[in-house]
């Protein structure tokens, strides 16, 4: 059983007079432990696809199976539960809660899972250690650099032992040196913990860190290939 | 579902970010709750004052006055036709089942002299059961008896004001005062009763046996004549029945034909007082209702601020939803924020209400009664206001689309 199995999904936006098709007839599978990058120009439907993968949106037609569960049939709150337990998000703009410490930001998914305070703290510290930020657990987002903030966000995505991490242009707001550090962190997590990672990016050198590259154009997959590593 | 302590922590933090805004929002509730408590205190105070006055004139009282005379076509007004007698009073007590006590009154004003001091006061000639009718105990000495009435003894009971004016601090019992130059022995002092509902000093009075008053002080146009009969009904429920029985009995005794008017008037004093008490209660409800309008306005203030807060924190809501916050997690977060605003406002408002009631009482001299129930009601109401006006913003927040919310700048 594949981790992700997408069958002929379409997503159309109803704008009153016209219907805009953002995604059409996409079918693909992603196995556990893969490191996939999704590329494509703006408006190619890659963000829509990510939103559907992340259970933030539902396909207009077609089916999406996550670990065998047909997610396209679930209610709003059931989707929230899936996002909470199975999916970790990393955003371009970090999306940490302001005026909330790194530790509390990382604890947040556990909070919505109903875990008690002591366990939450232990797991959150553990996750921050994995991203190399155990020294800064009491810092607020505005006291951290962009790279550090993104590490906190990755720790937040890791803390619930998610089987899937979705990163939407995770390096878009970072300089190239920090970008590579973040990507190396992803590679390490993928290799060591066998976590499935899907990232959306514009840049070829970022995509080069992944092992499979899916290219979108006009709402469809135009290219799906293995990344050939040099050396 | 998120546990409450974490939600409380999140809510307090959110409120602390905009301290001024939170404080001003609370001010609406503070004023509302304060006003409700102060207004109810004033209203309750007023009705309690009236209730006290009712018990000071005696409860379940009925007053019977003689009718009016017509002399040559000129009607002379109530009480001008002497029709009531001590025998009427005795008959009422004997025959009306709803009546507990009936006491005749022959009253008048007279100069009272003791030593070199003198004082003009109201003299009431009556029977011993008058003290029961008026719920008026003796503070020292003894009341006069049926025997005193029978033998027209020259004894008297003094009201506190008379004692103060004639005796000062001395004990008057056993001393002789002169009423209209007739010597009376003081046998007792009535306990202080204070003002009557219409402002008269009820303690400025002397009680003497009715027969003594008739024979030695005021004189009568026929034997046994009295001016008033005071009646105490057995209970509040039996007041109307007592009234009816008295009217029937007196019509019979006075031989009044079916088409003739009564030659007496029956007045239900308690009913009048109770009407006053009722209107004071209505007044207090009205004051409370007006004050609670300001509480509702305060609630609208909360709703307004919560709506602003939801819009401002759209992105935060999006983040929370993305990482797994369910519909009710988001709703509870905002409802609890609104409830903290209203409950903290309610607590401060309660204190404000208590203080302002005290100040009001001191400044105006009104009797102000703060009932625990009014505090409970105002405080509880503020909590309900928080939930009610917090729900819509919370509901709106929970319906946000996570994708849109995450994109919100």
Contacts between the chains, C-beta under 8 A, distances in Angstrom:
chain1	res1	chain2	res2	distance
A	51	B	403	5.5
A	54	B	322	7.4
A	56	B	321	8.0
A	56	B	322	6.4
A	56	B	402	5.0
A	56	B	403	5.2
A	56	B	406	7.9
A	57	B	403	6.0
A	76	B	327	6.5
A	77	B	326	4.6
A	77	B	327	5.6
A	80	B	321	6.7
A	80	B	324	5.4
A	80	B	325	6.5
A	80	B	326	4.6
A	80	B	327	7.7
A	81	B	324	6.7
A	81	B	326	7.1
A	83	B	321	8.0
A	83	B	322	6.3
A	83	B	323	6.7
A	83	B	324	5.1
A	84	B	323	6.5
A	84	B	324	2.4
A	85	B	324	7.3
A	89	B	322	5.3
A	89	B	323	6.7
A	91	B	406	7.2
A	95	B	315	7.4
A	95	B	318	7.8
A	95	B	319	4.9
A	95	B	322	7.6
A	95	B	406	6.7
A	96	B	319	7.8
A	97	B	316	5.9
A	97	B	319	6.3
A	97	B	320	8.0
A	98	B	316	7.8
A	99	B	13	6.7
A	99	B	17	6.4
A	100	B	13	7.6
A	108	B	320	7.3
A	108	B	323	5.7
A	109	B	323	4.6
A	109	B	324	5.6
A	111	B	2	5.5
A	111	B	6	5.5
A	112	B	2	6.0
A	112	B	320	7.5
A	112	B	323	6.7
A	112	B	324	4.3
A	112	B	325	5.1
A	112	B	326	7.2
A	112	B	329	5.9
A	113	B	324	6.9
A	114	B	1	5.9
A	114	B	2	6.8
A	114	B	3	6.9
A	116	B	3	7.7
A	117	B	5	7.9
A	117	B	6	7.5
A	156	B	323	6.9
A	160	B	324	7.9
